[in-house]
């Protein structure tokens, strides 16, 4: 089910401290975006989200290189991110673009057929598209780095691996979800305990009041102190979750490639002990 790969990932996080850098930087950026959102509004925050996402992708790519080499420091993480950045970014953009096009085309088709297309319908239908897309393309970035594949080859490689080992990959998703739930739930308990006095009035709300409660009202209820505490919880959430999940995915990908799933290439070659593909 992927437990051994998770243990391997936790061991790598202990032996390679540089793998925590993506979580550290992304956590700081997420906390900063939250503070900007509360102080300046969504206009500036939405612009920073895009920039911060590109930075996080760069750092995650560098961490894959450190995992591939089995050791690394900040310099190697940065150089690896520079070397493979577009190998990871371009397939990601292609996947996002194709998904948006598919959702738009289906929505237009339904509207021509007389079926009302509202935000709720688009959200539900998008979910039905996103789930299989994420499931089959989840390893495109690790394939691009570990096997040095180009845009379409990386996506195809991920689909091949997931199709051949769908049961194991499903276990990977289940375990990853469990890790996310455990860490998120723990942080929510800390957040509620820190803001108990401010959140206490919510316990007296009826169902109608709770249904009408908005995020803006929550922000006003917790105040400036609650905003800072929320930012701290966001920071620790990304600090812990991102390194664990990315390292776990890299270790799981290497485990899949060792199970005799051939690379879809015209050339012949073999994997080395670190899961890297070498052509003859």
C-alpha positions as CSV (number, residue, x, y, z in Angstrom):
1,X,0.0,0.0,0.0
2,X,3.0,2.3,0.0
3,X,3.9,2.2,3.7
4,X,7.5,1.1,3.0
5,X,7.9,4.1,0.6
6,X,6.5,6.5,3.2
7,X,9.1,5.2,5.7
8,X,11.8,5.6,3.1
9,X,10.6,9.2,2.5
10,X,10.7,10.0,6.3
11,X,14.2,8.6,6.4
12,X,15.3,10.8,3.5
13,X,13.9,13.8,5.2
14,X,16.0,13.1,8.3
15,X,19.2,12.5,6.2
16,X,18.8,15.3,3.7
17,X,17.7,18.5,5.5
18,X,17.6,20.4,2.2
19,X,14.4,18.6,1.4
20,X,12.6,20.8,4.0
21,X,13.4,23.9,2.0
22,X,10.4,23.8,-0.3
23,X,8.0,23.4,2.7
24,X,9.8,26.2,4.6
25,X,9.7,28.7,1.7
26,X,6.2,27.8,0.6
27,X,4.9,28.0,4.2
28,X,6.4,31.5,4.5
29,X,4.8,32.5,1.1
30,X,1.4,31.0,2.1
31,X,1.4,32.9,5.4
32,X,2.4,36.1,3.6
33,X,-0.4,35.7,1.0
34,X,-2.9,35.2,3.9
35,X,-1.8,38.4,5.5
36,X,-1.9,40.3,2.2
37,X,-5.4,38.9,1.6
38,X,-6.6,40.2,5.0
39,X,-4.9,43.5,4.8
40,X,-5.0,44.4,1.1
41,X,-7.8,42.2,-0.4
42,X,-8.0,39.5,-3.0
43,X,-6.7,41.6,-5.9
44,X,-3.1,41.6,-4.7
45,X,-3.2,38.2,-3.0
46,X,-4.3,36.5,-6.3
47,X,-1.3,38.0,-8.1
48,X,1.1,36.7,-5.4
49,X,-0.4,33.2,-5.5
50,X,0.7,32.8,-9.1
51,X,4.3,34.0,-8.4
52,X,4.5,31.9,-5.3
53,X,3.3,28.8,-7.1
54,X,6.1,29.2,-9.7
55,X,8.6,29.5,-6.9
56,X,7.2,26.4,-5.2
57,X,7.4,24.4,-8.4
58,X,11.0,25.4,-8.8
59,X,11.9,24.3,-5.3
60,X,10.0,21.0,-5.5
61,X,11.8,20.2,-8.8
62,X,15.1,20.8,-7.1
63,X,14.1,18.5,-4.2
64,X,13.5,15.7,-6.8
65,X,17.0,16.1,-8.0
66,X,18.3,15.9,-4.5
67,X,16.3,12.7,-3.9
68,X,17.5,11.3,-7.2
69,X,21.1,11.8,-6.2
70,X,20.5,10.6,-2.7
71,X,22.2,13.6,-1.1
72,X,22.1,17.3,-1.5
73,X,22.5,20.8,-0.2
74,X,20.9,24.1,-1.0
75,X,23.2,24.7,-3.9
76,X,22.4,21.3,-5.5
77,X,18.7,21.9,-4.9
78,X,18.8,25.3,-6.7
79,X,20.9,24.0,-9.6
80,X,18.6,21.0,-10.0
81,X,15.6,23.3,-10.1
82,X,17.2,25.4,-12.8
83,X,18.1,22.3,-14.9
84,X,14.7,20.6,-14.8
85,X,12.3,23.5,-14.1
86,X,10.8,23.7,-17.6
87,X,10.8,19.9,-17.8
88,X,8.2,20.0,-15.0
89,X,6.5,23.3,-15.6
90,X,5.6,22.8,-19.3
91,X,3.7,19.4,-18.8
92,X,1.9,21.0,-15.9
93,X,0.7,23.9,-18.0
94,X,-0.3,21.5,-20.7
95,X,-2.4,19.4,-18.3
96,X,-4.1,22.5,-16.9
97,X,-4.7,24.0,-20.4
98,X,-6.2,20.7,-21.7
99,X,-8.4,20.3,-18.7
100,X,-9.8,23.8,-18.9
101,X,-10.5,23.4,-22.6
102,X,-12.3,20.1,-22.0
103,X,-14.5,21.6,-19.2
104,X,-15.3,24.6,-21.5
105,X,-16.2,22.5,-24.5
106,X,-18.5,20.2,-22.4
107,X,-20.1,23.2,-20.8
108,X,-20.7,24.9,-24.2
109,X,-22.2,21.6,-25.5
110,X,-24.6,21.3,-22.6
111,X,-25.6,25.0,-23.0
112,X,-26.4,24.4,-26.7
113,X,-28.5,21.4,-25.7
114,X,-30.7,23.6,-23.5
115,X,-29.2,22.3,-20.2
116,X,-28.6,25.3,-17.8
117,X,-25.0,25.7,-16.9
118,X,-24.5,27.4,-13.6
119,X,-21.5,27.6,-11.2
120,X,-22.6,24.6,-9.2
121,X,-22.9,22.5,-12.3
122,X,-19.5,23.6,-13.6
123,X,-17.9,22.9,-10.2
124,X,-19.3,19.4,-10.0
125,X,-18.5,18.5,-13.6
126,X,-15.0,19.9,-13.2
127,X,-14.5,17.6,-10.2
128,X,-15.4,14.6,-12.3
129,X,-12.8,15.6,-14.9
130,X,-10.1,16.6,-12.4
131,X,-10.1,13.4,-10.4
132,X,-9.1,11.0,-13.3
133,X,-6.7,13.6,-14.7
134,X,-4.9,14.0,-11.4
135,X,-4.9,10.2,-10.8
136,X,-3.3,9.3,-14.2
137,X,-0.9,12.3,-14.5
138,X,0.3,12.4,-10.9
139,X,3.8,11.2,-11.7
140,X,4.5,13.5,-14.7
141,X,6.9,15.7,-12.7
142,X,8.9,12.8,-11.2
143,X,9.1,11.1,-14.6
144,X,10.4,14.3,-16.1
145,X,13.2,14.6,-13.5
146,X,14.1,11.0,-12.8
147,X,14.0,9.8,-16.4
148,X,14.8,13.1,-18.1
149,X,11.7,13.0,-20.2
150,X,10.2,15.8,-22.3
151,X,6.6,17.2,-22.1
152,X,4.5,14.5,-23.8
153,X,6.8,11.6,-22.8
154,X,6.6,12.6,-19.1
155,X,2.8,12.7,-19.2
156,X,2.6,9.4,-21.1
157,X,5.0,7.8,-18.7
158,X,2.8,8.7,-15.8
159,X,-0.2,7.3,-17.5
160,X,1.7,4.0,-18.3
161,X,2.8,3.6,-14.7
162,X,-0.6,4.3,-13.2
163,X,-2.4,2.0,-15.7
164,X,0.0,-0.8,-15.0
165,X,-0.1,-0.4,-11.2
166,X,-3.5,1.2,-10.6
167,X,-4.1,-0.7,-7.3
168,X,-0.8,0.4,-5.8
169,X,-1.3,4.0,-7.0
170,X,-4.7,4.0,-5.4
171,X,-3.1,2.9,-2.1
172,X,-0.6,5.8,-2.5
173,X,-3.5,8.3,-2.8
174,X,-5.2,6.8,0.2
175,X,-2.1,6.9,2.4
176,X,-1.3,10.5,1.2
177,X,-4.9,11.6,2.0
178,X,-4.5,10.0,5.4
179,X,-1.3,11.9,6.1
180,X,-2.9,15.2,4.9
181,X,-5.9,14.6,7.1
182,X,-3.9,13.7,10.2
183,X,-1.6,16.8,9.9
184,X,-4.5,19.2,8.9
185,X,-6.7,17.9,11.7
186,X,-3.9,18.4,14.3
187,X,-3.3,22.0,13.1
188,X,-7.1,22.7,13.2
189,X,-7.2,21.5,16.8
190,X,-4.3,23.8,17.7
191,X,-6.0,26.7,15.8
192,X,-9.3,26.2,17.6
193,X,-7.6,25.9,21.0
194,X,-5.7,29.1,20.4
195,X,-8.8,31.0,19.3
196,X,-11.3,29.3,21.6
197,X,-12.5,32.5,23.3
198,X,-13.1,34.3,20.0
199,X,-14.8,31.3,18.4
200,X,-17.0,30.4,21.4
201,X,-20.0,32.5,20.1
202,X,-20.2,30.1,17.2
203,X,-21.4,27.4,19.5
204,X,-24.6,29.3,20.1
205,X,-25.4,29.8,16.4
206,X,-28.4,27.9,15.0
207,X,-28.3,26.1,11.6
208,X,-29.6,29.2,9.7
209,X,-27.0,31.5,11.2
210,X,-24.2,29.0,10.5
211,X,-25.4,28.6,6.9
212,X,-25.3,32.3,6.4
213,X,-22.0,32.8,8.1
214,X,-19.3,34.1,5.7
215,X,-15.5,34.1,5.7
216,X,-15.5,37.9,6.1
217,X,-17.5,37.5,9.3
218,X,-15.1,34.9,10.5
219,X,-12.2,37.2,9.8
220,X,-13.9,39.9,11.8
221,X,-14.6,37.6,14.6
222,X,-11.0,36.3,15.1
223,X,-9.5,39.8,14.6
224,X,-5.9,40.7,14.0
225,X,-4.6,38.2,16.5
226,X,-6.6,35.4,14.9
227,X,-5.2,36.4,11.5
228,X,-1.7,36.0,12.7
229,X,-2.4,32.6,14.4
230,X,-4.0,31.4,11.1
231,X,-0.9,32.5,9.2
232,X,1.3,30.6,11.7
233,X,-0.8,27.4,11.2
234,X,-0.6,27.8,7.5
235,X,3.1,28.1,7.7
236,X,3.5,24.9,9.7
237,X,1.0,23.1,7.5
238,X,3.0,23.7,4.4
239,X,6.3,23.2,6.2
240,X,5.4,19.7,7.2
241,X,3.0,18.5,4.5
242,X,4.8,19.6,1.3
243,X,8.2,17.9,2.0
244,X,6.5,14.7,3.2
245,X,4.2,14.4,0.2
246,X,6.7,15.3,-2.4
247,X,9.4,13.0,-1.0
248,X,6.9,10.2,-0.6
249,X,5.8,10.6,-4.2
250,X,9.4,10.5,-5.5
251,X,10.1,7.4,-3.4
252,X,6.9,5.8,-4.6
253,X,7.7,6.6,-8.2
254,X,11.1,4.9,-8.0
255,X,9.4,1.9,-6.4
256,X,7.0,1.7,-9.4
257,X,9.8,2.0,-11.9
258,X,11.7,-0.9,-10.3
259,X,8.7,-3.2,-10.9
260,X,9.6,-3.8,-14.6
261,X,7.3,-1.1,-16.1
262,X,9.2,-0.3,-19.3
263,X,9.7,3.2,-20.5
264,X,7.8,4.0,-23.7
265,X,10.9,4.9,-25.8
266,X,12.3,3.7,-29.1
267,X,15.8,3.3,-27.5
268,X,16.9,0.7,-25.1
269,X,18.5,1.2,-21.7
270,X,18.2,0.5,-18.0
271,X,17.6,2.0,-14.6
272,X,20.5,2.5,-12.2
273,X,20.2,1.9,-8.4
274,X,18.7,5.4,-7.9
275,X,15.9,4.9,-10.5
276,X,17.5,7.0,-13.2
277,X,17.0,5.9,-16.8
278,X,20.1,5.6,-19.0
279,X,19.9,5.0,-22.8
280,X,22.4,2.7,-24.5
